[in-house]
Amino acid sequence: QKEVEQNSGPLSVPEGAIASLNCTYSDRGSQSFFWYRQYSGKSPELIMSIYSNGDKEDGRFTAQLNKASQYVSLLIRDSQPSDSATYLCAVSNFGNEKLTFGTGTRLTIIP
Amino acid sequence: DGGITQSPKYLFRKEGQNVTLSCEQNLNHDAMYWYRQDPGQGLRLIYYSQIVNDFQKGDIAEGYSVSREKKESFPLTVTSAQKNPTAFYLCASSIVGDSHGQPQHFGDGTRLSIL
């Protein structure tokens, strides 16, 4: 069983719509959750961190965490073509700086 | 500007050759990491270090070696024992936090290919 699972996609969303990306994790001890964006051929870029249950908003991005159900999601409002990328979910445990990454969801925004 | 510098950007390895990938950071981060990414796949941890002169194996350490003689530097050597080295190699760093895991920040990566 994979520790961090993401739908590989591709996920196609019309420009201006909301893109919803999901991630589930198996370790109930997980405490820290991160979303990275990776453009083709480039390195991952941190876009959101979330540590507590609920929603965290930053501009057009909202991260949602539900520890009881062991999932974390990323919503992108008013999707733009520049949002087309692979989105990686990463999880770590308390006191452990190691991150476990999912395989990523490829998102395509259709103009 | 603070950041993580990886060099070279592209590297070619001949059969039986060891090659070393450089990673330097000026973020004053204690922890540094090396990942390997194959096409269409996620990141797999090779080695990590949370303090100078100490490092631990990750999930795929066989065929690789590292050193951490300075806080700023964490070079990765791909040895001839690594039979399938072609991949995108990413170096990352983070602070070591007290209360919860800290995000990692990445360099631009090195693409390694076999000649």
Chai-1 contact restraints between the chains, C-beta under 6 A:
chainA,res_idxA,chainB,res_idxB,connection_type,confidence,min_distance_angstrom,max_distance_angstrom,comment,restraint_id
A,Q31,B,H100,contact,1.0,0.0,6.0,A-B,restraint_1
A,S32,B,H100,contact,1.0,0.0,6.0,A-B,restraint_2
A,S32,B,G101,contact,1.0,0.0,6.0,A-B,restraint_3
A,F34,B,P103,contact,1.0,0.0,6.0,A-B,restraint_4
A,S43,B,L90,contact,1.0,0.0,6.0,A-B,restraint_5
A,S43,B,F106,contact,1.0,0.0,6.0,A-B,restraint_6
A,S43,B,D108,contact,1.0,0.0,6.0,A-B,restraint_7
A,S43,B,G109,contact,1.0,0.0,6.0,A-B,restraint_8
A,P44,B,F106,contact,1.0,0.0,6.0,A-B,restraint_9
A,L46,B,P103,contact,1.0,0.0,6.0,A-B,restraint_10
A,S49,B,P103,contact,1.0,0.0,6.0,A-B,restraint_11
A,Y51,B,H100,contact,1.0,0.0,6.0,A-B,restraint_12
A,S92,B,G101,contact,1.0,0.0,6.0,A-B,restraint_13
A,E97,B,A31,contact,1.0,0.0,6.0,A-B,restraint_14
A,E97,B,S94,contact,1.0,0.0,6.0,A-B,restraint_15
A,E97,B,V96,contact,1.0,0.0,6.0,A-B,restraint_16
A,E97,B,G101,contact,1.0,0.0,6.0,A-B,restraint_17
A,L99,B,Q104,contact,1.0,0.0,6.0,A-B,restraint_18
A,F101,B,G42,contact,1.0,0.0,6.0,A-B,restraint_19
A,F101,B,L43,contact,1.0,0.0,6.0,A-B,restraint_20
A,G102,B,G42,contact,1.0,0.0,6.0,A-B,restraint_21
A,T103,B,Q41,contact,1.0,0.0,6.0,A-B,restraint_22
A,T103,B,G42,contact,1.0,0.0,6.0,A-B,restraint_23
A,G104,B,G42,contact,1.0,0.0,6.0,A-B,restraint_24
